[in-house]
Amino acid sequence: MTPPLDDGDLRAMLLTALGTEHAAIWVYGLVSAFLPASAATGLAAASLAHRERRDAVVALLARDGIAAPPAAAAYRPPSPVTDAASAAGLAAVAEDDVAAAWRAVAERTEAATGGELRRLALEAVTAAATVSVTWRGLAGRTPLVAPFPGDGSET
């Protein structure tokens, strides 16, 4: 069971999470041009996971009669992407943003009543934290694992 999204704070956090999913999908399109062929499987899996979460959020919103905002045509990376290391770094930033947004959703849902939404949020934080390890390694960043995924201190 998922609670109605009539809580403005929860709805705002869910819309923020949706925005990070849109951005992550766009980022994976961009970085695919710079990452080595050996990263193709991980890249495709990560992109698919974001698309599936995006679709799940759109469906949750639709059930409550809320129109999901569309993705932007493009997003501004925090730094230029010019090679595999900068591409992997951007992918790590996208995953960190996703983790932070979904952590906020998880914090605003009750275990007993949050059901589907809470599971989605916790799975998203876990997946983003896991996937970001790969991209941090490829970017040459340390530590590979953020101490508290989703707290905003990853990048």
VMD Tcl script that builds the backbone (N, CA, C; Angstrom):
set m [mol new atoms 465]
animate dup $m
set s [atomselect $m all]
$s set {name element resname resid chain x y z} {
  {N N MET 1 A 0.848 -1.187 0.000}
  {CA C MET 1 A 0.000 0.000 0.000}
  {C C MET 1 A 0.887 1.241 0.000}
  {N N THR 2 A 0.532 2.184 -0.818}
  {CA C THR 2 A 1.253 3.435 -0.884}
  {C C THR 2 A 0.344 4.543 -0.374}
  {N N PRO 3 A 0.877 5.395 0.516}
  {CA C PRO 3 A 0.034 6.474 1.030}
  {C C PRO 3 A -0.292 7.477 -0.065}
  {N N PRO 4 A -1.426 8.147 0.052}
  {CA C PRO 4 A -1.728 9.197 -0.924}
  {C C PRO 4 A -0.650 10.270 -0.872}
  {N N LEU 5 A -0.414 10.845 -1.994}
  {CA C LEU 5 A 0.636 11.861 -2.075}
  {C C LEU 5 A 0.076 13.248 -1.789}
  {N N ASP 6 A -0.824 13.327 -0.801}
  {CA C ASP 6 A -1.397 14.628 -0.462}
  {C C ASP 6 A -0.515 15.394 0.523}
  {N N ASP 7 A 0.524 14.753 1.035}
  {CA C ASP 7 A 1.509 15.431 1.879}
  {C C ASP 7 A 2.416 16.221 0.936}
  {N N GLY 8 A 2.330 17.535 1.002}
  {CA C GLY 8 A 3.090 18.388 0.092}
  {C C GLY 8 A 4.588 18.163 0.158}
  {N N ASP 9 A 5.097 17.898 1.361}
  {CA C ASP 9 A 6.532 17.674 1.530}
  {C C ASP 9 A 6.958 16.380 0.844}
  {N N LEU 10 A 6.194 15.322 1.064}
  {CA C LEU 10 A 6.497 14.037 0.431}
  {C C LEU 10 A 6.382 14.157 -1.083}
  {N N ARG 11 A 5.347 14.807 -1.557}
  {CA C ARG 11 A 5.162 14.989 -2.998}
  {C C ARG 11 A 6.336 15.762 -3.590}
  {N N ALA 12 A 6.770 16.813 -2.917}
  {CA C ALA 12 A 7.911 17.599 -3.413}
  {C C ALA 12 A 9.175 16.751 -3.470}
  {N N MET 13 A 9.383 15.928 -2.448}
  {CA C MET 13 A 10.566 15.061 -2.440}
  {C C MET 13 A 10.492 14.022 -3.554}
  {N N LEU 14 A 9.298 13.490 -3.801}
  {CA C LEU 14 A 9.128 12.510 -4.865}
  {C C LEU 14 A 9.364 13.153 -6.231}
  {N N LEU 15 A 8.888 14.364 -6.407}
  {CA C LEU 15 A 9.132 15.077 -7.668}
  {C C LEU 15 A 10.618 15.386 -7.841}
  {N N THR 16 A 11.296 15.681 -6.747}
  {CA C THR 16 A 12.749 15.889 -6.817}
  {C C THR 16 A 13.442 14.597 -7.229}
  {N N ALA 17 A 13.019 13.477 -6.637}
  {CA C ALA 17 A 13.602 12.176 -7.005}
  {C C ALA 17 A 13.353 11.880 -8.483}
  {N N LEU 18 A 12.152 12.187 -8.954}
  {CA C LEU 18 A 11.856 11.998 -10.371}
  {C C LEU 18 A 12.802 12.847 -11.225}
  {N N GLY 19 A 13.036 14.072 -10.803}
  {CA C GLY 19 A 13.956 14.941 -11.534}
  {C C GLY 19 A 15.364 14.369 -11.600}
  {N N THR 20 A 15.817 13.756 -10.510}
  {CA C THR 20 A 17.161 13.161 -10.534}
  {C C THR 20 A 17.191 11.929 -11.432}
  {N N GLU 21 A 16.081 11.212 -11.520}
  {CA C GLU 21 A 16.019 10.065 -12.440}
  {C C GLU 21 A 16.080 10.559 -13.886}
  {N N HIS 22 A 15.333 11.614 -14.200}
  {CA C HIS 22 A 15.397 12.202 -15.547}
  {C C HIS 22 A 16.840 12.611 -15.874}
  {N N ALA 23 A 17.467 13.286 -14.936}
  {CA C ALA 23 A 18.835 13.763 -15.165}
  {C C ALA 23 A 19.808 12.598 -15.332}
  {N N ALA 24 A 19.656 11.559 -14.517}
  {CA C ALA 24 A 20.556 10.398 -14.612}
  {C C ALA 24 A 20.420 9.724 -15.977}
  {N N ILE 25 A 19.211 9.603 -16.467}
  {CA C ILE 25 A 18.992 9.008 -17.791}
  {C C ILE 25 A 19.722 9.828 -18.850}
  {N N TRP 26 A 19.603 11.135 -18.772}
  {CA C TRP 26 A 20.294 12.012 -19.724}
  {C C TRP 26 A 21.806 11.863 -19.586}
  {N N VAL 27 A 22.294 11.836 -18.348}
  {CA C VAL 27 A 23.732 11.700 -18.099}
  {C C VAL 27 A 24.263 10.420 -18.726}
  {N N TYR 28 A 23.544 9.325 -18.565}
  {CA C TYR 28 A 24.028 8.068 -19.140}
  {C C TYR 28 A 24.092 8.125 -20.660}
  {N N GLY 29 A 23.207 8.857 -21.272}
  {CA C GLY 29 A 23.305 9.065 -22.723}
  {C C GLY 29 A 24.573 9.809 -23.086}
  {N N LEU 30 A 24.884 10.850 -22.329}
  {CA C LEU 30 A 26.087 11.642 -22.590}
  {C C LEU 30 A 27.363 10.834 -22.344}
  {N N VAL 31 A 27.459 10.215 -21.189}
  {CA C VAL 31 A 28.718 9.553 -20.825}
  {C C VAL 31 A 28.988 8.317 -21.664}
  {N N SER 32 A 27.965 7.762 -22.278}
  {CA C SER 32 A 28.173 6.573 -23.113}
  {C C SER 32 A 29.120 6.855 -24.274}
  {N N ALA 33 A 29.207 8.097 -24.687}
  {CA C ALA 33 A 30.111 8.459 -25.779}
  {C C ALA 33 A 31.573 8.495 -25.337}
  {N N PHE 34 A 31.812 8.512 -24.034}
  {CA C PHE 34 A 33.176 8.660 -23.524}
  {C C PHE 34 A 33.702 7.425 -22.786}
  {N N LEU 35 A 32.806 6.567 -22.345}
  {CA C LEU 35 A 33.230 5.417 -21.554}
  {C C LEU 35 A 33.713 4.282 -22.452}
  {N N PRO 36 A 34.650 3.480 -21.961}
  {CA C PRO 36 A 35.167 2.376 -22.777}
  {C C PRO 36 A 34.107 1.293 -22.979}
  {N N ALA 37 A 34.309 0.477 -24.001}
  {CA C ALA 37 A 33.370 -0.597 -24.315}
  {C C ALA 37 A 33.198 -1.548 -23.137}
  {N N SER 38 A 34.215 -1.679 -22.309}
  {CA C SER 38 A 34.125 -2.572 -21.148}
  {C C SER 38 A 33.082 -2.103 -20.130}
  {N N ALA 39 A 32.663 -0.858 -20.218}
  {CA C ALA 39 A 31.656 -0.314 -19.297}
  {C C ALA 39 A 30.242 -0.410 -19.851}
  {N N ALA 40 A 30.096 -0.925 -21.067}
  {CA C ALA 40 A 28.791 -0.917 -21.746}
  {C C ALA 40 A 27.713 -1.672 -20.979}
  {N N THR 41 A 28.042 -2.820 -20.426}
  {CA C THR 41 A 27.030 -3.602 -19.707}
  {C C THR 41 A 26.552 -2.862 -18.464}
  {N N GLY 42 A 27.482 -2.338 -17.688}
  {CA C GLY 42 A 27.117 -1.578 -16.490}
  {C C GLY 42 A 26.354 -0.317 -16.831}
  {N N LEU 43 A 26.755 0.320 -17.899}
  {CA C LEU 43 A 26.089 1.537 -18.360}
  {C C LEU 43 A 24.642 1.241 -18.750}
  {N N ALA 44 A 24.438 0.175 -19.509}
  {CA C ALA 44 A 23.087 -0.188 -19.941}
  {C C ALA 44 A 22.213 -0.577 -18.750}
  {N N ALA 45 A 22.778 -1.315 -17.811}
  {CA C ALA 45 A 22.005 -1.735 -16.631}
  {C C ALA 45 A 21.609 -0.536 -15.774}
  {N N ALA 46 A 22.544 0.375 -15.575}
  {CA C ALA 46 A 22.247 1.559 -14.759}
  {C C ALA 46 A 21.187 2.428 -15.423}
  {N N SER 47 A 21.327 2.627 -16.721}
  {CA C SER 47 A 20.355 3.435 -17.449}
  {C C SER 47 A 18.967 2.807 -17.383}
  {N N LEU 48 A 18.894 1.490 -17.557}
  {CA C LEU 48 A 17.611 0.796 -17.483}
  {C C LEU 48 A 16.991 0.932 -16.093}
  {N N ALA 49 A 17.794 0.812 -15.054}
  {CA C ALA 49 A 17.280 0.946 -13.688}
  {C C ALA 49 A 16.663 2.327 -13.473}
  {N N HIS 50 A 17.307 3.356 -13.998}
  {CA C HIS 50 A 16.759 4.716 -13.847}
  {C C HIS 50 A 15.466 4.875 -14.645}
  {N N ARG 51 A 15.407 4.290 -15.819}
  {CA C ARG 51 A 14.188 4.371 -16.619}
  {C C ARG 51 A 13.029 3.654 -15.911}
  {N N GLU 52 A 13.327 2.503 -15.338}
  {CA C GLU 52 A 12.279 1.755 -14.628}
  {C C GLU 52 A 11.791 2.515 -13.399}
  {N N ARG 53 A 12.715 3.138 -12.654}
  {CA C ARG 53 A 12.288 3.929 -11.488}
  {C C ARG 53 A 11.502 5.145 -11.931}
  {N N ARG 54 A 11.947 5.788 -13.004}
  {CA C ARG 54 A 11.193 6.932 -13.535}
  {C C ARG 54 A 9.771 6.501 -13.849}
  {N N ASP 55 A 9.623 5.389 -14.539}
  {CA C ASP 55 A 8.291 4.913 -14.916}
  {C C ASP 55 A 7.452 4.563 -13.689}
  {N N ALA 56 A 8.077 4.002 -12.663}
  {CA C ALA 56 A 7.358 3.672 -11.425}
  {C C ALA 56 A 6.853 4.940 -10.743}
  {N N VAL 57 A 7.669 5.986 -10.728}
  {CA C VAL 57 A 7.250 7.249 -10.112}
  {C C VAL 57 A 6.113 7.880 -10.909}
  {N N VAL 58 A 6.228 7.874 -12.216}
  {CA C VAL 58 A 5.170 8.429 -13.057}
  {C C VAL 58 A 3.855 7.699 -12.789}
  {N N ALA 59 A 3.924 6.372 -12.640}
  {CA C ALA 59 A 2.708 5.592 -12.352}
  {C C ALA 59 A 2.147 5.928 -10.976}
  {N N LEU 60 A 3.012 6.062 -9.974}
  {CA C LEU 60 A 2.546 6.440 -8.630}
  {C C LEU 60 A 1.855 7.800 -8.658}
  {N N LEU 61 A 2.448 8.744 -9.332}
  {CA C LEU 61 A 1.864 10.079 -9.424}
  {C C LEU 61 A 0.521 10.033 -10.150}
  {N N ALA 62 A 0.468 9.278 -11.233}
  {CA C ALA 62 A -0.767 9.187 -12.024}
  {C C ALA 62 A -1.911 8.604 -11.193}
  {N N ARG 63 A -1.600 7.629 -10.326}
  {CA C ARG 63 A -2.641 7.039 -9.472}
  {C C ARG 63 A -3.266 8.081 -8.556}
  {N N ASP 64 A -2.492 9.116 -8.216}
  {CA C ASP 64 A -3.027 10.182 -7.372}
  {C C ASP 64 A -3.481 11.395 -8.192}
  {N N GLY 65 A -3.542 11.226 -9.509}
  {CA C GLY 65 A -4.010 12.303 -10.374}
  {C C GLY 65 A -3.019 13.433 -10.543}
  {N N ILE 66 A -1.740 13.148 -10.338}
  {CA C ILE 66 A -0.701 14.170 -10.457}
  {C C ILE 66 A 0.058 13.945 -11.758}
  {N N ALA 67 A 0.126 14.965 -12.586}
  {CA C ALA 67 A 0.868 14.866 -13.842}
  {C C ALA 67 A 2.364 14.992 -13.552}
  {N N ALA 68 A 3.126 14.037 -14.025}
  {CA C ALA 68 A 4.581 14.062 -13.818}
  {C C ALA 68 A 5.209 15.075 -14.759}
  {N N PRO 69 A 6.100 15.905 -14.230}
  {CA C PRO 69 A 6.786 16.842 -15.114}
  {C C PRO 69 A 7.712 16.089 -16.063}
  {N N PRO 70 A 7.823 16.555 -17.287}
  {CA C PRO 70 A 8.703 15.887 -18.249}
  {C C PRO 70 A 10.171 16.188 -17.960}
  {N N ALA 71 A 11.019 15.403 -18.560}
  {CA C ALA 71 A 12.459 15.642 -18.449}
  {C C ALA 71 A 12.813 16.918 -19.208}
  {N N ALA 72 A 13.880 17.540 -18.778}
  {CA C ALA 72 A 14.399 18.693 -19.508}
  {C C ALA 72 A 15.035 18.193 -20.807}
  {N N ALA 73 A 15.176 19.080 -21.753}
  {CA C ALA 73 A 15.817 18.705 -23.021}
  {C C ALA 73 A 17.292 18.373 -22.807}
  {N N ALA 74 A 17.911 19.037 -21.847}
  {CA C ALA 74 A 19.332 18.800 -21.538}
  {C C ALA 74 A 19.588 19.272 -20.115}
  {N N TYR 75 A 20.707 18.827 -19.571}
  {CA C TYR 75 A 21.106 19.195 -18.215}
  {C C TYR 75 A 22.546 19.693 -18.266}
  {N N ARG 76 A 22.892 20.586 -17.346}
  {CA C ARG 76 A 24.244 21.153 -17.317}
  {C C ARG 76 A 25.110 20.356 -16.343}
  {N N PRO 77 A 26.117 19.657 -16.880}
  {CA C PRO 77 A 27.039 18.939 -15.974}
  {C C PRO 77 A 27.821 19.931 -15.116}
  {N N PRO 78 A 28.199 19.521 -13.902}
  {CA C PRO 78 A 28.951 20.432 -13.035}
  {C C PRO 78 A 30.347 20.747 -13.562}
  {N N SER 79 A 30.868 19.893 -14.448}
  {CA C SER 79 A 32.159 20.148 -15.087}
  {C C SER 79 A 32.136 19.496 -16.467}
  {N N PRO 80 A 33.001 19.956 -17.360}
  {CA C PRO 80 A 32.994 19.406 -18.725}
  {C C PRO 80 A 33.306 17.904 -18.746}
  {N N VAL 81 A 32.701 17.225 -19.679}
  {CA C VAL 81 A 32.993 15.812 -19.897}
  {C C VAL 81 A 33.850 15.733 -21.151}
  {N N THR 82 A 35.091 15.278 -20.956}
  {CA C THR 82 A 36.045 15.273 -22.066}
  {C C THR 82 A 36.734 13.935 -22.289}
  {N N ASP 83 A 36.586 13.022 -21.337}
  {CA C ASP 83 A 37.253 11.725 -21.436}
  {C C ASP 83 A 36.545 10.727 -20.535}
  {N N ALA 84 A 37.072 9.502 -20.487}
  {CA C ALA 84 A 36.432 8.447 -19.693}
  {C C ALA 84 A 36.386 8.795 -18.208}
  {N N ALA 85 A 37.455 9.370 -17.689}
  {CA C ALA 85 A 37.478 9.689 -16.252}
  {C C ALA 85 A 36.438 10.747 -15.899}
  {N N SER 86 A 36.324 11.791 -16.705}
  {CA C SER 86 A 35.329 12.825 -16.403}
  {C C SER 86 A 33.913 12.300 -16.639}
  {N N ALA 87 A 33.743 11.407 -17.605}
  {CA C ALA 87 A 32.433 10.799 -17.840}
  {C C ALA 87 A 32.026 9.924 -16.656}
  {N N ALA 88 A 32.949 9.102 -16.180}
  {CA C ALA 88 A 32.655 8.254 -15.025}
  {C C ALA 88 A 32.389 9.117 -13.794}
  {N N GLY 89 A 33.130 10.208 -13.661}
  {CA C GLY 89 A 32.899 11.125 -12.541}
  {C C GLY 89 A 31.500 11.722 -12.585}
  {N N LEU 90 A 31.040 12.083 -13.780}
  {CA C LEU 90 A 29.688 12.625 -13.915}
  {C C LEU 90 A 28.639 11.559 -13.592}
  {N N ALA 91 A 28.877 10.335 -14.017}
  {CA C ALA 91 A 27.946 9.249 -13.685}
  {C C ALA 91 A 27.872 9.059 -12.174}
  {N N ALA 92 A 29.012 9.168 -11.492}
  {CA C ALA 92 A 29.022 9.051 -10.028}
  {C C ALA 92 A 28.224 10.194 -9.400}
  {N N VAL 93 A 28.371 11.394 -9.921}
  {CA C VAL 93 A 27.607 12.539 -9.414}
  {C C VAL 93 A 26.109 12.300 -9.606}
  {N N ALA 94 A 25.721 11.789 -10.772}
  {CA C ALA 94 A 24.306 11.514 -11.029}
  {C C ALA 94 A 23.767 10.493 -10.028}
  {N N GLU 95 A 24.549 9.444 -9.771}
  {CA C GLU 95 A 24.114 8.430 -8.804}
  {C C GLU 95 A 24.030 9.016 -7.393}
  {N N ASP 96 A 24.974 9.873 -7.043}
  {CA C ASP 96 A 24.938 10.513 -5.729}
  {C C ASP 96 A 23.701 11.398 -5.580}
  {N N ASP 97 A 23.359 12.114 -6.646}
  {CA C ASP 97 A 22.160 12.954 -6.616}
  {C C ASP 97 A 20.900 12.108 -6.453}
  {N N VAL 98 A 20.855 10.987 -7.162}
  {CA C VAL 98 A 19.726 10.065 -7.050}
  {C C VAL 98 A 19.619 9.542 -5.624}
  {N N ALA 99 A 20.748 9.115 -5.057}
  {CA C ALA 99 A 20.740 8.576 -3.688}
  {C C ALA 99 A 20.234 9.614 -2.693}
  {N N ALA 100 A 20.686 10.846 -2.824}
  {CA C ALA 100 A 20.264 11.897 -1.894}
  {C C ALA 100 A 18.767 12.176 -2.014}
  {N N ALA 101 A 18.267 12.228 -3.242}
  {CA C ALA 101 A 16.845 12.517 -3.440}
  {C C ALA 101 A 15.964 11.387 -2.904}
  {N N TRP 102 A 16.353 10.155 -3.180}
  {CA C TRP 102 A 15.554 9.025 -2.706}
  {C C TRP 102 A 15.681 8.834 -1.209}
  {N N ARG 103 A 16.815 9.192 -0.651}
  {CA C ARG 103 A 16.947 9.112 0.814}
  {C C ARG 103 A 15.927 10.051 1.466}
  {N N ALA 104 A 15.751 11.227 0.887}
  {CA C ALA 104 A 14.769 12.178 1.422}
  {C C ALA 104 A 13.356 11.596 1.344}
  {N N VAL 105 A 13.051 10.877 0.259}
  {CA C VAL 105 A 11.739 10.236 0.151}
  {C C VAL 105 A 11.593 9.169 1.232}
  {N N ALA 106 A 12.628 8.347 1.396}
  {CA C ALA 106 A 12.578 7.268 2.406}
  {C C ALA 106 A 12.355 7.839 3.803}
  {N N GLU 107 A 12.993 8.967 4.082}
  {CA C GLU 107 A 12.860 9.585 5.403}
  {C C GLU 107 A 11.448 10.094 5.660}
  {N N ARG 108 A 10.683 10.321 4.609}
  {CA C ARG 108 A 9.344 10.883 4.767}
  {C C ARG 108 A 8.233 9.845 4.615}
  {N N THR 109 A 8.609 8.582 4.500}
  {CA C THR 109 A 7.593 7.536 4.397}
  {C C THR 109 A 7.665 6.643 5.623}
  {N N GLU 110 A 6.517 6.221 6.074}
  {CA C GLU 110 A 6.423 5.326 7.224}
  {C C GLU 110 A 6.594 3.892 6.760}
  {N N ALA 111 A 7.302 3.097 7.534}
  {CA C ALA 111 A 7.502 1.689 7.183}
  {C C ALA 111 A 6.172 0.952 7.081}
  {N N ALA 112 A 5.252 1.248 7.977}
  {CA C ALA 112 A 3.976 0.531 8.014}
  {C C ALA 112 A 3.027 0.959 6.898}
  {N N THR 113 A 3.063 2.224 6.511}
  {CA C THR 113 A 2.108 2.717 5.520}
  {C C THR 113 A 2.757 3.107 4.203}
  {N N GLY 114 A 4.074 3.231 4.184}
  {CA C GLY 114 A 4.768 3.676 2.974}
  {C C GLY 114 A 4.859 2.635 1.897}
  {N N GLY 115 A 4.838 1.372 2.280}
  {CA C GLY 115 A 4.822 0.246 1.367}
  {C C GLY 115 A 5.663 0.392 0.119}
  {N N GLU 116 A 4.986 0.461 -1.005}
  {CA C GLU 116 A 5.618 0.484 -2.319}
  {C C GLU 116 A 6.596 1.644 -2.466}
  {N N LEU 117 A 6.208 2.819 -2.014}
  {CA C LEU 117 A 7.064 3.994 -2.161}
  {C C LEU 117 A 8.324 3.858 -1.309}
  {N N ARG 118 A 8.188 3.384 -0.102}
  {CA C ARG 118 A 9.350 3.213 0.770}
  {C C ARG 118 A 10.305 2.174 0.189}
  {N N ARG 119 A 9.766 1.060 -0.319}
  {CA C ARG 119 A 10.613 0.039 -0.950}
  {C C ARG 119 A 11.344 0.618 -2.151}
  {N N LEU 120 A 10.629 1.374 -2.962}
  {CA C LEU 120 A 11.231 2.000 -4.138}
  {C C LEU 120 A 12.371 2.927 -3.722}
  {N N ALA 121 A 12.132 3.719 -2.690}
  {CA C ALA 121 A 13.149 4.660 -2.215}
  {C C ALA 121 A 14.382 3.931 -1.680}
  {N N LEU 122 A 14.162 2.920 -0.862}
  {CA C LEU 122 A 15.297 2.198 -0.280}
  {C C LEU 122 A 16.075 1.431 -1.343}
  {N N GLU 123 A 15.375 0.848 -2.299}
  {CA C GLU 123 A 16.057 0.162 -3.406}
  {C C GLU 123 A 16.850 1.153 -4.246}
  {N N ALA 124 A 16.317 2.350 -4.449}
  {CA C ALA 124 A 17.014 3.366 -5.243}
  {C C ALA 124 A 18.287 3.829 -4.548}
  {N N VAL 125 A 18.223 4.078 -3.250}
  {CA C VAL 125 A 19.417 4.500 -2.506}
  {C C VAL 125 A 20.481 3.405 -2.572}
  {N N THR 126 A 20.067 2.175 -2.354}
  {CA C THR 126 A 21.005 1.051 -2.379}
  {C C THR 126 A 21.630 0.887 -3.763}
  {N N ALA 127 A 20.808 0.923 -4.797}
  {CA C ALA 127 A 21.317 0.761 -6.163}
  {C C ALA 127 A 22.270 1.895 -6.531}
  {N N ALA 128 A 21.890 3.119 -6.206}
  {CA C ALA 128 A 22.749 4.260 -6.548}
  {C C ALA 128 A 24.082 4.180 -5.822}
  {N N ALA 129 A 24.057 3.799 -4.559}
  {CA C ALA 129 A 25.305 3.673 -3.797}
  {C C ALA 129 A 26.192 2.585 -4.379}
  {N N THR 130 A 25.579 1.497 -4.813}
  {CA C THR 130 A 26.324 0.377 -5.383}
  {C C THR 130 A 26.925 0.738 -6.744}
  {N N VAL 131 A 26.119 1.309 -7.606}
  {CA C VAL 131 A 26.570 1.650 -8.957}
  {C C VAL 131 A 27.631 2.750 -8.925}
  {N N SER 132 A 27.498 3.680 -7.996}
  {CA C SER 132 A 28.469 4.780 -7.950}
  {C C SER 132 A 29.878 4.279 -7.657}
  {N N VAL 133 A 30.009 3.133 -7.001}
  {CA C VAL 133 A 31.331 2.558 -6.730}
  {C C VAL 133 A 32.065 2.277 -8.044}
  {N N THR 134 A 31.360 1.710 -9.003}
  {CA C THR 134 A 31.963 1.420 -10.310}
  {C C THR 134 A 32.458 2.691 -10.971}
  {N N TRP 135 A 31.612 3.718 -10.967}
  {CA C TRP 135 A 31.975 4.958 -11.657}
  {C C TRP 135 A 33.092 5.690 -10.920}
  {N N ARG 136 A 33.090 5.663 -9.599}
  {CA C ARG 136 A 34.185 6.283 -8.842}
  {C C ARG 136 A 35.511 5.604 -9.174}
  {N N GLY 137 A 35.492 4.281 -9.249}
  {CA C GLY 137 A 36.711 3.544 -9.578}
  {C C GLY 137 A 37.228 3.903 -10.947}
  {N N LEU 138 A 36.340 3.967 -11.923}
  {CA C LEU 138 A 36.733 4.318 -13.288}
  {C C LEU 138 A 37.227 5.762 -13.365}
  {N N ALA 139 A 36.687 6.624 -12.519}
  {CA C ALA 139 A 37.106 8.030 -12.500}
  {C C ALA 139 A 38.376 8.241 -11.689}
  {N N GLY 140 A 38.802 7.210 -10.956}
  {CA C GLY 140 A 40.003 7.347 -10.121}
  {C C GLY 140 A 39.741 8.088 -8.825}
  {N N ARG 141 A 38.505 8.071 -8.369}
  {CA C ARG 141 A 38.149 8.773 -7.130}
  {C C ARG 141 A 38.220 7.837 -5.926}
  {N N THR 142 A 38.581 8.414 -4.808}
  {CA C THR 142 A 38.535 7.671 -3.548}
  {C C THR 142 A 37.873 8.563 -2.506}
  {N N PRO 143 A 37.219 7.998 -1.534}
  {CA C PRO 143 A 36.971 6.565 -1.374}
  {C C PRO 143 A 35.953 6.092 -2.405}
  {N N LEU 144 A 36.004 4.797 -2.694}
  {CA C LEU 144 A 35.060 4.237 -3.661}
  {C C LEU 144 A 33.648 4.177 -3.098}
  {N N VAL 145 A 33.534 3.993 -1.797}
  {CA C VAL 145 A 32.236 3.873 -1.154}
  {C C VAL 145 A 32.012 5.083 -0.251}
  {N N ALA 146 A 30.893 5.745 -0.466}
  {CA C ALA 146 A 30.547 6.879 0.396}
  {C C ALA 146 A 30.181 6.352 1.778}
  {N N PRO 147 A 30.624 7.016 2.846}
  {CA C PRO 147 A 30.317 6.517 4.191}
  {C C PRO 147 A 28.824 6.501 4.510}
  {N N PHE 148 A 28.100 7.470 4.031}
  {CA C PHE 148 A 26.665 7.555 4.271}
  {C C PHE 148 A 25.975 7.907 2.957}
  {N N PRO 149 A 25.721 6.903 2.093}
  {CA C PRO 149 A 25.106 7.188 0.790}
  {C C PRO 149 A 23.826 7.999 0.925}
  {N N GLY 150 A 23.727 8.994 0.078}
  {CA C GLY 150 A 22.515 9.812 0.053}
  {C C GLY 150 A 22.529 10.991 0.995}
  {N N ASP 151 A 23.647 11.187 1.727}
  {CA C ASP 151 A 23.647 12.326 2.644}
  {C C ASP 151 A 24.175 13.606 1.988}
  {N N GLY 152 A 24.531 13.514 0.709}
  {CA C GLY 152 A 24.978 14.690 -0.009}
  {C C GLY 152 A 26.470 14.944 0.080}
  {N N SER 153 A 27.220 14.108 0.777}
  {CA C SER 153 A 28.658 14.344 0.926}
  {C C SER 153 A 29.499 13.470 0.016}
  {N N GLU 154 A 28.863 12.786 -0.932}
  {CA C GLU 154 A 29.576 11.825 -1.771}
  {C C GLU 154 A 30.548 12.470 -2.734}
  {N N THR 155 A 30.187 13.584 -3.314}
  {CA C THR 155 A 31.027 14.162 -4.355}
  {C C THR 155 A 31.971 15.209 -3.841}
}
mol reanalyze $m
mol bondsrecalc $m
mol representation Tube
mol addrep $m
